[in-house]
Amino acid sequence: MRNKQLRGYDFHRQKPVDWFILDFFCPRLMLGIELDGITHHEDAVIAKDKIKEQRMNDLGITVLRFRDEEVYHHMNSVIREVEQFIDDFESNNVEGRN
């Protein structure tokens, strides 16, 4: 997400939403992106992540989660998944990016 954009959509880094902070958030897409590091394998953190994701869903926000190693070693796959979300969003919304 160079220049905080992907395909013309603005992504905000470390965006507060409700009482949580999303790693990345695009308000036009109602998309949150979470990057999960090593601590996200701990039971307490997994439980907090579930609560956070449920709250985001309740607010109409879809959350895509990626492990840090995916971002470091397979960035193209991560970007393709986000772009697929954008394609689906645009095909389901007549206005698309307008």
C-alpha positions as CSV (number, residue, x, y, z in Angstrom):
1,M,0.0,0.0,0.0
2,R,2.3,2.6,-1.3
3,N,1.5,6.2,-0.4
4,K,-1.3,4.8,1.8
5,Q,-3.3,3.8,-1.3
6,L,-4.2,0.7,-3.2
7,R,-6.0,1.0,-6.5
8,G,-7.1,4.5,-5.5
9,Y,-8.5,3.6,-2.1
10,D,-7.0,5.3,0.9
11,F,-5.8,3.2,3.8
12,H,-5.2,4.7,7.2
13,R,-2.5,3.1,9.4
14,Q,-3.2,2.4,13.1
15,K,-6.7,3.7,12.8
16,P,-8.9,3.9,16.0
17,V,-12.3,2.4,15.4
18,D,-14.6,2.2,18.4
19,W,-12.4,1.2,21.3
20,F,-10.0,-0.8,19.1
21,I,-7.1,0.1,16.7
22,L,-7.0,-1.5,13.3
23,D,-3.5,-1.9,11.7
24,F,-5.0,-0.6,8.4
25,F,-8.5,0.7,7.7
26,C,-10.2,1.9,4.5
27,P,-13.4,3.7,5.3
28,R,-14.7,3.6,1.7
29,L,-14.3,-0.2,1.5
30,M,-15.2,-0.7,5.2
31,L,-12.2,-2.9,5.3
32,G,-9.8,-3.5,8.2
33,I,-6.5,-5.3,7.8
34,E,-4.8,-6.8,10.8
35,L,-1.2,-8.1,10.8
36,D,-0.7,-10.8,13.3
37,G,2.7,-11.2,14.9
38,I,4.0,-13.9,17.1
39,T,2.0,-12.8,20.1
40,H,-1.2,-13.6,18.2
41,H,-0.6,-17.3,18.8
42,E,-1.2,-16.8,22.6
43,D,-4.7,-17.8,23.9
44,A,-5.4,-14.5,25.5
45,V,-4.5,-12.5,22.4
46,I,-6.6,-14.9,20.2
47,A,-9.5,-14.3,22.5
48,K,-9.1,-10.5,22.2
49,D,-8.7,-10.7,18.4
50,K,-12.0,-12.6,18.2
51,I,-13.8,-9.9,20.3
52,K,-12.2,-7.2,18.1
53,E,-13.1,-8.9,14.9
54,Q,-16.7,-9.5,16.0
55,R,-17.0,-5.8,17.0
56,M,-15.7,-4.7,13.6
57,N,-18.2,-7.0,11.9
58,D,-21.0,-5.5,14.0
59,L,-19.9,-2.1,12.7
60,G,-20.1,-3.4,9.1
61,I,-16.3,-3.7,8.7
62,T,-14.8,-6.8,7.1
63,V,-11.4,-7.8,8.6
64,L,-8.7,-9.5,6.6
65,R,-6.0,-11.0,8.8
66,F,-2.4,-11.8,7.7
67,R,0.4,-13.3,9.6
68,D,3.6,-11.3,9.7
69,E,5.5,-14.0,7.8
70,E,2.9,-13.8,5.0
71,V,3.6,-10.1,4.6
72,Y,7.4,-10.6,4.8
73,H,7.7,-13.6,2.5
74,H,4.6,-13.5,0.3
75,M,3.6,-9.9,0.0
76,N,2.3,-10.4,-3.6
77,S,-0.2,-12.9,-2.3
78,V,-1.3,-10.6,0.4
79,I,-1.8,-7.7,-2.1
80,R,-3.7,-10.1,-4.4
81,E,-6.1,-11.0,-1.6
82,V,-6.7,-7.3,-0.8
83,E,-7.2,-6.6,-4.5
84,Q,-9.7,-9.5,-4.7
85,F,-11.6,-8.0,-1.9
86,I,-11.6,-4.7,-3.9
87,D,-12.8,-6.5,-7.1
88,D,-15.6,-8.1,-5.1
89,F,-16.6,-4.8,-3.5
90,E,-16.7,-3.0,-6.8
91,S,-18.7,-5.7,-8.6
92,N,-21.2,-5.7,-5.7
93,N,-21.5,-1.9,-5.7
94,V,-22.8,-0.2,-8.8
95,E,-21.0,3.0,-8.0
96,G,-17.7,1.2,-7.5
97,R,-15.1,3.9,-6.8
98,N,-17.3,6.8,-7.9
